Amino acid sequence: MASIWRYILAGLGLAALLVGILVVVYLTAPHSAPGPDTSRSKKTASGLFVASFEPERGVIRQGELQSWLLTLKTAAGAPVEGAAITVFGGMPQHNHGLPTSPQATDYLGEGRYRIDGVKFTMSGWWQLRFAISAAAGSDSVVFNIVL
């Protein structure tokens, strides 16, 4: 009878050791951070404008040149007209820029600007940064796109 208790205690000790190891591994393992903010509408960095960004044809296509629409409103909700817009960006995790040079090519009215020359050559996290200068002042906004 004493030998059965030794086996039971040894089994319980081994189980406790395994649980302890699993707890230590879980607590010390790196946990993935939440992904980048992929919202398509947000306030600009200084809050002068509210910007929205979407593909003109509604679908993000990898490997193809495409046009996107940037819509700019003032903080009060009025369309921003006559803005000068500069576009730059790239893949922050790969530390390289965009493969193309997107540009604001047309003002479509109601604060909407066509951005031509957008191309995502690979899957992953992309950023498009917009520097905006208008009558209300200068500001910037960053949009994250994950393919």
N, C-alpha and C positions, 0 to 999 in steps of 0.2 A: 504494500500500500504506500510505503514511503517513496518508492521509486516512481510511482504515478504522479505524486505531488511534485517531485523534482521535475518531471517532464512538463507538467502544467505550468509551474513557475518559470521554467526556461522558455516555454512558448510565449507566456505573457511578457517576459522580459524582452524577448526578440521582437514581439509585436510593438511594444512601447518604443524600442530603439528605432524600428522602421518608421513609426509615426513621427518620432522626433526628427529623423532625417528628412522626411517629407516636409515637415513644417519649416525647417531651416532652409531647404531648397526653395520652397514657395516664397518665403519672406525675403530671401536674398536675390531671387531671380529678377532681372529687369522686366518691368511690365510695360507693354507698349503704350505709348502716349496716344491720346486721341488724335485723329488725323487733322489736316488743316481745315480751316473754315472755308467751305465751298459755297457759301451763300452767294446768290447772284444779285443781291441788292444790299447796299450798305452805305453808311455815312462815310464821307471822305475823312482823311486823317485829322484835319482841323475842324471838321463839321460844317464847312461852308456849303457843301453840296450833298445830295443823295444820288448815288450812282447805281445803275442797274446794267448788267452785262449779260448778253445771251447770243447764241449762234443765230444768224439771220434765218437759216432754214430749219432751226429747231433741234438739230442733231449735231453733236460734236463728231467730226470725222478725223480719224488719225491718218496722217500721211498725205492729206489733201489741202491745198490752199482753200481758204474759206473766208467769208465775211461774217463779222459779228456786229451787233448793235450795242452801242454805249448810250444810255439815256441818262441825262443830267438834269436834275431839278435843284432849285435852291432849297435851303432848309425850310422855307415857307411853302414849298411845293410848286413854285413857278418854273416853267421850262427855262433852261440856260441856253441862250442863243449866242452865237458868235464866239464860242470858246476855242482857244488854241489847245490842242491835245497832242501830247507826245506819248508814244507807246514804247515800252521796253519790257524785258522780263527774261525768263528762262526756267531752268530746272534747278531749284535750290539744292536738292540732294546730290545732283551730279556736278554742280558748280559750273554750269555753262549757260550761255545765253540762248536766245531764240534762233532758229535756223533761218528766219526771214526777218524783214524789217516792216512790221505792220505799221500802217498809217491811217489816220482819220482822213477819209477821202471825200465824204459828202455829208452835208447837213440835211437831214430829212424832215426837219420841222418838229415842233413839240419837244425840243431838247434831245432829239435822237440823232446820233452820229454813226455813220457806217465806218467800221474799222476793217480795212482790206489787208490781205497778206498774212493772215494768221495761219500758222501751220504747226501741228504737233507731230513730230516725226517718230515718237515712241510712246509707249505707255509709261505712266508714272505721274508724279506731281509737277505741274507747271504753274508758274505765276506770270500774270500779266499786270504790269504796273502802268498807271496812267498819271501823267503830270498834266494838270488842268489849269488853264489861266483864262479867266473871264472877268466881266465887269465887277463881280463881287469879290474878286481876289484870286490868289493862286492856292491850289491844294493838290492832294494826290490820293490815289486809292489803289489797292492791290486786290486782285481777284485770283483765287486759287482754283485750278482745274485739275482734277485727278482722272486720268484715263486708265 
